[in-house]
Amino acid sequence: MELDSIVPWGRSYEEYIKMFSLSEEDINKSILGCGDGPSSFNYSLTRRGGKITSIDPIYGFTKQQIKGRIDKTRKLVIGQLRLHQQQYRWSSFKSIGALAAARMEAMGLFLGDFDIGKTEGRYLSLELQNCLPFGVRQFELALSSHLLLLYSKQLSYEFHLDAINEIMRIAKELRIFPVLTLDGDRCPFLGDLITHYKSKGFIANLQRVDYEFQVGGHEMLVIKY
């Protein structure tokens, strides 16, 4: 993996709460963040006494390398947002500048926490589709923000099956947000994934959430035992 292929763009703790409809009971569970990147959720939840492990290949790089990539990504993402403003709802963020400031604040919290979090084992450089070094149903809840389903052009259906199978080996429940692609369309794998996991005896369904930035992106996929 090359760092230049990564688009690090982290969300805040408050966004995670809304994206995944996290209750007080949920945030007290043992949580696995799948592809958390430079979000501040791990930092903020840990400060609140929560139990979380975040996994992402980006954690194999140094803080300085990640910061450099964030700085480059900011220009790219903001440029794309300016071109496609109509694909987003600007109720939570009143302007592109306000969004950029919120994102940079969240990623700044992550960067400040990164080195100590690695030392404490909260940030692990791991890939989802590989055999993860955790026990069966070790985590009560797994969260995947803006990775699975979103990158359906880049990540195949087989990748999704491998990744979700491995996550469901080590977690009792998985929540994936959003269920749209980068283009704003519903992920083409969604129906097949729901059918597949229902056939394997899982509960698999869509649930509406109180969050929408991408137009139409107000649902999460929930898979659980």
KOLMAR-950553 format. One record per residue (C-alpha): residue number from 1; residue in one letter; z, x, y. Coordinates in steps of 0.02 Angstrom, whole numbers. Last residue first. Example, Ala and Ser with C-alpha at 12.3 -4.5 7.8 and 13.67 -1.06 7.14 Angstrom:
2
{seq 2&type S&up 357&east 684&north -53} .
{seq 1&type A&up 390&east 615&north -225} .
//
This chain:
225
{seq 225&type Y&up 768&east -1304&north -614} .
{seq 224&type K&up 689&east -1278&north -445} .
{seq 223&type I&up 526&east -1270&north -349} .
{seq 222&type V&up 521&east -1328&north -167} .
{seq 221&type L&up 361&east -1318&north -64} .
{seq 220&type M&up 392&east -1332&north 123} .
{seq 219&type E&up 321&east -1454&north 248} .
{seq 218&type H&up 297&east -1460&north 437} .
{seq 217&type G&up 142&east -1354&north 460} .
{seq 216&type G&up 24&east -1490&north 523} .
{seq 215&type V&up -13&east -1396&north 684} .
{seq 214&type Q&up 59&east -1222&north 658} .
{seq 213&type F&up 225&east -1220&north 750} .
{seq 212&type E&up 315&east -1363&north 662} .
{seq 211&type Y&up 497&east -1370&north 614} .
{seq 210&type D&up 611&east -1512&north 558} .
{seq 209&type V&up 559&east -1500&north 376} .
{seq 208&type R&up 462&east -1615&north 260} .
{seq 207&type Q&up 481&east -1584&north 75} .
{seq 206&type L&up 343&east -1549&north -50} .
{seq 205&type N&up 378&east -1554&north -236} .
{seq 204&type A&up 415&east -1456&north -393} .
{seq 203&type I&up 557&east -1495&north -514} .
{seq 202&type F&up 531&east -1378&north -659} .
{seq 201&type G&up 492&east -1426&north -839} .
{seq 200&type K&up 343&east -1312&north -868} .
{seq 199&type S&up 221&east -1455&north -836} .
{seq 198&type K&up 304&east -1481&north -667} .
{seq 197&type Y&up 273&east -1298&north -631} .
{seq 196&type H&up 87&east -1310&north -667} .
{seq 195&type T&up 59&east -1474&north -574} .
{seq 194&type I&up 144&east -1408&north -418} .
{seq 193&type L&up 46&east -1246&north -428} .
{seq 192&type D&up -119&east -1337&north -455} .
{seq 191&type G&up -89&east -1449&north -304} .
{seq 190&type L&up -43&east -1305&north -189} .
{seq 189&type F&up -176&east -1178&north -237} .
{seq 188&type P&up -298&east -1231&north -100} .
{seq 187&type C&up -165&east -1199&north 34} .
{seq 186&type R&up -177&east -1337&north 165} .
{seq 185&type D&up -284&east -1280&north 310} .
{seq 184&type G&up -215&east -1197&north 466} .
{seq 183&type D&up -329&east -1045&north 459} .
{seq 182&type L&up -183&east -933&north 407} .
{seq 181&type T&up -158&east -1049&north 259} .
{seq 180&type L&up -40&east -1197&north 255} .
{seq 179&type V&up 107&east -1232&north 139} .
{seq 178&type P&up 227&east -1152&north 263} .
{seq 177&type F&up 357&east -1112&north 201} .
{seq 176&type I&up 407&east -1083&north 20} .
{seq 175&type R&up 575&east -1135&north -54} .
{seq 174&type L&up 629&east -1068&north -223} .
{seq 173&type E&up 776&east -1128&north -327} .
{seq 172&type K&up 882&east -1061&north -470} .
{seq 171&type A&up 831&east -881&north -439} .
{seq 170&type I&up 800&east -730&north -552} .
{seq 169&type R&up 671&east -797&north -674} .
{seq 168&type M&up 605&east -917&north -543} .
{seq 167&type I&up 560&east -769&north -432} .
{seq 166&type E&up 466&east -687&north -575} .
{seq 165&type N&up 367&east -843&north -614} .
{seq 164&type I&up 333&east -868&north -428} .
{seq 163&type A&up 260&east -693&north -411} .
{seq 162&type D&up 154&east -699&north -568} .
{seq 161&type L&up 90&east -874&north -529} .
{seq 160&type H&up 53&east -828&north -348} .
{seq 159&type F&up -39&east -670&north -400} .
{seq 158&type E&up -142&east -772&north -523} .
{seq 157&type Y&up -190&east -893&north -383} .
{seq 156&type S&up -251&east -743&north -285} .
{seq 155&type L&up -175&east -660&north -132} .
{seq 154&type Q&up -291&east -617&north 13} .
{seq 153&type K&up -371&east -787&north 37} .
{seq 152&type S&up -208&east -875&north -9} .
{seq 151&type Y&up -110&east -780&north 123} .
{seq 150&type L&up -9&east -930&north 184} .
{seq 149&type L&up 26&east -992&north 7} .
{seq 148&type L&up 156&east -853&north -22} .
{seq 147&type L&up 186&east -748&north 133} .
{seq 146&type H&up 245&east -841&north 287} .
{seq 145&type S&up 427&east -863&north 236} .
{seq 144&type S&up 476&east -856&north 53} .
{seq 143&type L&up 656&east -908&north 19} .
{seq 142&type A&up 754&east -889&north -144} .
{seq 141&type L&up 915&east -986&north -180} .
{seq 140&type E&up 1055&east -972&north -307} .
{seq 139&type F&up 1019&east -791&north -348} .
{seq 138&type Q&up 1060&east -704&north -511} .
{seq 137&type R&up 959&east -834&north -607} .
{seq 136&type V&up 920&east -704&north -742} .
{seq 135&type G&up 973&east -532&north -681} .
{seq 134&type F&up 891&east -427&north -548} .
{seq 133&type P&up 783&east -271&north -548} .
{seq 132&type L&up 619&east -362&north -512} .
{seq 131&type C&up 477&east -351&north -637} .
{seq 130&type N&up 326&east -339&north -523} .
{seq 129&type Q&up 238&east -487&north -439} .
{seq 128&type L&up 359&east -492&north -293} .
{seq 127&type E&up 343&east -312&north -236} .
{seq 126&type L&up 499&east -211&north -197} .
{seq 125&type S&up 565&east -102&north -54} .
{seq 124&type L&up 744&east -165&north -44} .
{seq 123&type Y&up 836&east -217&north 114} .
{seq 122&type R&up 1015&east -278&north 84} .
{seq 121&type G&up 1065&east -126&north -20} .
{seq 120&type E&up 1206&east -73&north 96} .
{seq 119&type T&up 1115&east 87&north 143} .
{seq 118&type K&up 957&east -12&north 173} .
{seq 117&type G&up 1053&east -132&north 285} .
{seq 116&type I&up 1127&east 14&north 382} .
{seq 115&type D&up 953&east 81&north 416} .
{seq 114&type F&up 875&east -89&north 456} .
{seq 113&type D&up 1006&east -170&north 568} .
{seq 112&type G&up 939&east -113&north 736} .
{seq 111&type L&up 762&east -139&north 676} .
{seq 110&type F&up 802&east -317&north 620} .
{seq 109&type L&up 884&east -361&north 787} .
{seq 108&type G&up 730&east -293&north 876} .
{seq 107&type M&up 620&east -398&north 763} .
{seq 106&type A&up 709&east -556&north 817} .
{seq 105&type E&up 699&east -508&north 1001} .
{seq 104&type M&up 515&east -461&north 984} .
{seq 103&type R&up 480&east -632&north 908} .
{seq 102&type A&up 572&east -725&north 1044} .
{seq 101&type A&up 484&east -625&north 1182} .
{seq 100&type A&up 313&east -654&north 1102} .
{seq 99&type L&up 346&east -841&north 1091} .
{seq 98&type A&up 400&east -850&north 1273} .
{seq 97&type G&up 243&east -755&north 1326} .
{seq 96&type I&up 133&east -870&north 1223} .
{seq 95&type S&up 209&east -1016&north 1316} .
{seq 94&type K&up 335&east -1157&north 1301} .
{seq 93&type F&up 398&east -1106&north 1129} .
{seq 92&type S&up 487&east -1249&north 1041} .
{seq 91&type S&up 361&east -1377&north 1104} .
{seq 90&type W&up 203&east -1273&north 1102} .
{seq 89&type R&up 121&east -1341&north 945} .
{seq 88&type Y&up -11&east -1226&north 873} .
{seq 87&type Q&up -194&east -1236&north 822} .
{seq 86&type Q&up -248&east -1271&north 1001} .
{seq 85&type Q&up -189&east -1097&north 1054} .
{seq 84&type H&up -326&east -1015&north 950} .
{seq 83&type L&up -397&east -876&north 1060} .
{seq 82&type R&up -233&east -842&north 1149} .
{seq 81&type L&up -142&east -840&north 982} .
{seq 80&type Q&up -265&east -712&north 914} .
{seq 79&type G&up -234&east -595&north 1060} .
{seq 78&type I&up -46&east -616&north 1041} .
{seq 77&type V&up -61&east -570&north 858} .
{seq 76&type L&up -163&east -413&north 887} .
{seq 75&type K&up -60&east -350&north 1034} .
{seq 74&type R&up 102&east -378&north 940} .
{seq 73&type T&up 33&east -296&north 784} .
{seq 72&type K&up 20&east -127&north 869} .
{seq 71&type D&up 202&east -130&north 927} .
{seq 70&type I&up 257&east -195&north 757} .
{seq 69&type R&up 165&east -52&north 671} .
{seq 68&type G&up 256&east 76&north 777} .
{seq 67&type K&up 422&east -10&north 743} .
{seq 66&type I&up 390&east -5&north 556} .
{seq 65&type Q&up 351&east 181&north 561} .
{seq 64&type Q&up 506&east 217&north 666} .
{seq 63&type K&up 617&east 117&north 550} .
{seq 62&type T&up 551&east 216&north 403} .
{seq 61&type F&up 437&east 143&north 270} .
{seq 60&type G&up 486&east 81&north 97} .
{seq 59&type Y&up 555&east -76&north 178} .
{seq 58&type I&up 376&east -134&north 205} .
{seq 57&type P&up 362&east -169&north 19} .
{seq 56&type D&up 474&east -322&north 45} .
{seq 55&type I&up 638&east -381&north -32} .
{seq 54&type S&up 784&east -457&north 63} .
{seq 53&type T&up 956&east -474&north -16} .
{seq 52&type I&up 1076&east -601&north 57} .
{seq 51&type K&up 1259&east -651&north 44} .
{seq 50&type G&up 1324&east -733&north 203} .
{seq 49&type G&up 1473&east -679&north 309} .
{seq 48&type R&up 1403&east -737&north 475} .
{seq 47&type R&up 1353&east -559&north 519} .
{seq 46&type T&up 1258&east -554&north 354} .
{seq 45&type L&up 1165&east -713&north 401} .
{seq 44&type S&up 1112&east -638&north 567} .
{seq 43&type Y&up 1049&east -473&north 498} .
{seq 42&type N&up 962&east -550&north 348} .
{seq 41&type F&up 879&east -683&north 456} .
{seq 40&type S&up 819&east -559&north 588} .
{seq 39&type S&up 641&east -552&north 523} .
{seq 38&type P&up 555&east -384&north 504} .
{seq 37&type G&up 475&east -418&north 334} .
{seq 36&type D&up 559&east -559&north 239} .
{seq 35&type G&up 440&east -544&north 92} .
{seq 34&type C&up 551&east -640&north -27} .
{seq 33&type G&up 725&east -665&north 45} .
{seq 32&type L&up 848&east -687&north -99} .
{seq 31&type I&up 1003&east -790&north -59} .
{seq 30&type S&up 1175&east -805&north -140} .
{seq 29&type K&up 1234&east -973&north -74} .
{seq 28&type N&up 1339&east -1000&north 82} .
{seq 27&type I&up 1183&east -1030&north 186} .
{seq 26&type D&up 1136&east -1174&north 72} .
{seq 25&type E&up 1303&east -1266&north 86} .
{seq 24&type E&up 1295&east -1260&north 275} .
{seq 23&type S&up 1121&east -1336&north 259} .
{seq 22&type L&up 955&east -1244&north 265} .
{seq 21&type S&up 806&east -1355&north 301} .
{seq 20&type F&up 690&east -1210&north 255} .
{seq 19&type M&up 589&east -1195&north 415} .
{seq 18&type K&up 735&east -1258&north 521} .
{seq 17&type I&up 868&east -1134&north 464} .
{seq 16&type Y&up 737&east -996&north 454} .
{seq 15&type E&up 687&east -1030&north 635} .
{seq 14&type E&up 868&east -1013&north 693} .
{seq 13&type Y&up 885&east -847&north 601} .
{seq 12&type S&up 732&east -781&north 691} .
{seq 11&type R&up 556&east -746&north 631} .
{seq 10&type G&up 473&east -578&north 604} .
{seq 9&type W&up 293&east -527&north 631} .
{seq 8&type P&up 245&east -376&north 524} .
{seq 7&type V&up 58&east -382&north 486} .
{seq 6&type I&up 41&east -254&north 347} .
{seq 5&type S&up -125&east -171&north 303} .
{seq 4&type D&up -91&east -26&north 424} .
{seq 3&type L&up 66&east 18&north 324} .
{seq 2&type E&up -43&east 61&north 175} .
{seq 1&type M&up 0&east 0&north 0} .
//
